[in-house]
């Protein structure tokens, strides 16, 4: 606070402020009083004995006392109890004003908690300054200024409690939680030891990609470009454990939307090796190992499901039986490795030419079955089949050699009375009719087995071979 007495008893209201330049008008005590009473900060003046001799309105408001209730009281009064910032008792003789009176030196930035009638605390930030006489010597009195920081303390406590809870969750979570700033790991939860065998400090200071499988690095960098602040994203990656093994983990990544400094990300990782293995086993049980298409059992099971749903909803289901033309000649001329390469390529072409929701599987050898759900009618099924064969009937590059590939297909629609064997047998018979008609074509047959007129036209690509196969 100031170094001169403010409105002290016995002073001349018209007297100039000591040390004021002679060419300026004197500052009168009423003016100083107006300033004192207009301050938002509380101001209390205490005499050499520690008793309060003056207080401004802000002090009364902050402390919840009238001026009359404050005058004559001292910091050492028993009812004038206070606490430190940590909640411990704050003895009156240690209050800033009393220390300033005793030492003649200022005491600044002291946090004090003062009890309210309801048992809560008013928190204030206090500065006490000795009041000096005209010669600059301490007069024995002090002026104490303080501001109400109760709300700031409350918010700080809420933040600390929130941080405590989040840290408690992070440190005791089975997931590994990692805080990343500008792609460098700055905090790692202790769970990393039980999950991956590392100590948290083993990861600190490293780039977030340091423990990632090299094959996953490109995907991680590409995904990072698409992250949006505040929007969590899930990824599956392989992470190296302390023993050198790699484990599959599901990673949830969230970019801090509020950070003004380094770009912050929170990563929560959960090991999913068992889930990946289970899915792999399931996939192997359902798919053909050579082509990646559904295997025979799964294809026929999907067909049975489609027939049931079609009957319940009144939809038309088409079934296409496909067979590579002259595939035996490919094996004989180029070898079985080349034949396998042709099967894989043709399978991919079929898969990408079909609609979403359609089913394609390998029955065995070079035979494949397609299920067209909700296809509408037989002509539409025939057109789609012809389009699929057009996509498949292109040469396949095998070890630098172009192997010509064509397919024949039979297509039919299921009826409510059809069993799986009935409709597969009908589509198979139509496929053989396509081969007899010259191969590289589609033959559509009605549910009674009657060929649809003009359906046995060649597909757009590839030569129509005449040999059987």
C-alpha positions, -999 to +999 in steps of 0.1 A: +000+000+000+012+036+002+041+049+022+022+078+039-007+077+064-040+078+047-065+099+066-048+094+099-064+109+130-053+144+139-041+153+103-050+187+088-075+181+060-060+210+041-023+201+047-002+192+016+010+157+012+046+156+024+071+156-005+046+170-030+062+192-057+057+229-047+041+238-081+012+213-077-019+218-057-020+199-024-039+166-023-066+170+004-076+142+028-112+141+015-099+133-019-077+105-005-108+092+014-128+091-018-101+071-036-099+047-006-136+041-006-138+035-043-112+008-044-123-027-053-096-042-031-101-043+007-079-019+027-074-021+064-052+003+085-038-011+118-020+009+145+013-001+162-007-022+187-023-042+158-057-027+163-077-017+132-082+021+130-097+022+095-113+000+068-127+008+034-161-005+022-145-032+001-128-046+032-161-047+050-178-064+020-151-091+015-149-099+053-186-097+059-183-072+087-193-036+093-167-009+098-178-006+135-174-044+139-138-041+126-125-010+144-105-019+175-100-055+166-065-070+162-052-100+142-044-116+175-080-116+188-092-152+194-123-148+172-101-135+143-092-170+133-076-178+099-061-208+081-032-212+057-037-223+021-032-260+032-060-257+058-036-255+089-041-228+116-027-194+109-018-178+143-027-141+146+009-131+154+019-146+120-007-126+100+010-103+074+000-071+093+015-083+125+047-094+109+050-060+090+044-042+123+071-063+141+097-061+113+090-028+096+092-047+063+065-054+037+048-088+036+033-097+002+013-124-016+001-143+014-030-165+010-053-167+040-087-184+046-112-166+069-142-186+082-176-175+073-207-178+096-219-208+075-186-226+080-172-220+046-140-200+040-134-167+023-099-168+007-080-136+003-046-126-011-029-102+013-002-075+011+009-056+042+030-024+039+044-004+068+032+032+068+062+056+069+065+091+083+077+122+065+113+110+070+106+076+055+108+058+088+082+032+098+055+048+118+045+015+135+012+014+116+005-008+086-018-007+056-031-041+045-047-046+010-064-078+000-085-092-028-111-120-027-097-151-045-124-175-032-136-183-067-101-188-080-094-212-052-126-231-058-118-235-095-083-245-087-095-272-063-120-284-088-093-287-114-070-305-090-097-329-081-106-335-117-069-341-125-066-365-095-096-385-107-084-387-143-049-397-131-064-423-108-084-438-137-054-437-161-030-452-136-053-480-127-068-487-161-060-520-178-055-500-209-022-483-216-027-445-217-001-424-234+001-386-236+018-373-267+030-337-274+043-329-308+046-366-315+068-372-285+055-393-256+055-373-224+035-395-200+027-432-200+005-450-175+020-476-152-002-503-168+023-506-196+045-528-174+018-555-170+006-552-206+038-549-226+066-554-201+080-519-204+085-494-176+068-460-183+102-443-185+113-466-213+088-448-236+092-413-223+109-389-247+106-413-277+087-406-309+052-422-308+063-444-338+093-458-320+076-490-308+053-495-338+056-523-362+074-510-393+046-522-416+021-501-397+041-468-399+027-456-432-009-462-421-003-443-389+012-413-407-017-413-432-043-415-404-026-387-385-034-363-414-071-371-410-074-366-372-098-339-361-094-321-327-118-335-301-130-364-324-118-398-311-106-423-338-100-460-334-071-478-351-056-513-349-019-515-348+010-538-338+032-526-309+065-541-297+067-555-262+098-554-241+107-590-252+106-581-288+073-597-297+046-576-314+011-575-301-021-563-318-036-533-300-068-513-305-058-477-302-082-448-296-066-415-305-079-381-295-064-347-304-067-321-276-090-294-291-081-268-266-043-268-265-026-235-272+010-249-270+023-282-283-001-304-303-014-329-277-028-364-283-042-389-259-037-426-269-056-454-251-043-488-261-058-522-254-041-555-264-065-576-286-043-605-296-069-630-285-096-612-305-074-611-336-065-648-333-102-657-329-112-636-359-083-652-379-095-687-369-131-678-378-119-663-411-099-694-420-129-716-411-152-696-435-128-688-464-109-705-491-072-702-483-062-698-520-086-671-532-099-655-500-135-662-512-160-679-490-154-717-490-180-742-502-197-748-468-200-711-459-212-703-495-240-728-494-249-717-458-252-681-470-273-693-499-297-711-475-300-679-454-307-658-486-334-682-497-351-680-463-350-642-462-362-640-498-392-662-490-400-641-459-397-607-477-409-617-512-376-608-528-361-625-558-328-643-553-305-651-583-279-678-582-250-679-607-227-709-613-194-699-628-166-720-643-134-710-659-131-720-695-103-744-704-087-741-670-070-775-674-051-762-704-038-733-682-024-758-656-010-780-683+006-752-703+019-729-675+019-751-644-002-752-612+015-721-597+003-701-627-032-717-624-033-706-587-024-671-598-052-671-624-077-683-598-067-655-573-069-628-599-103-639-613-116-642-577-106-606-571-123-595-603-155-612-594-155-597-559-150-562-572-176-564-599-205-575-577-229-553-557-225-547-520-244-575-502-239-601-530-221-633-521-194-651-540-176-683-530-154-710-543-171-744-545-139-762-555-114-763-584-123-735-608-160-735-599-175-704-581-210-696-570-226-661-568-257-653-548-275-622-561-299-610-533-330-590-542-321-590-579-356-582-592-360-605-622-341-630-643-332-606-672-316-583-647-297-612-631-285-622-665-273-587-674-254-584-641-238-618-646-227-609-681-212-577-667-193-597-641-180-621-668-169-591-690-148-579-660-133-614-655-126-621-692-093-603-695-058-617-698-039-624-665-002-616-663+016-647-650+054-644-647+054-619-677+031-641-698-004-630-707-028-659-700-062-656-717-091-661-693-128-665-700-157-679-680-190-696-686-220-690-663-255-703-657-280-681-638-314-688-625-339-675-599-349-693-567-385-702-560-401-707-526-401-745-532-364-746-541-338-763-518-302-753-519-294-785-539-323-777-564-312-742-573-274-750-574-281-780-596-303-758-620-276-731-622-249-758-628-269-772-656-273-738-672-235-732-669-229-765-689-254-753-715-232-721-718-201-742-724-219-763-750-230-731-767-194-720-772-181-709-738-174-674-726-211-667-722-241-667-699-272-690-701-302-680-680-328-706-672-363-701-657-372-719-625-386-748-645-352-752-663-363-737-696-335-715-712-344-679-716-343-670-753-313-650-765-295-654-732-267-675-745-248-646-761-210-644-757-195-621-731-177-589-744-141-600-737-119-629-745-121-655-773-149-681-773-130-714-771-145-746-786-128-773-765-145-787-735-135-778-700 
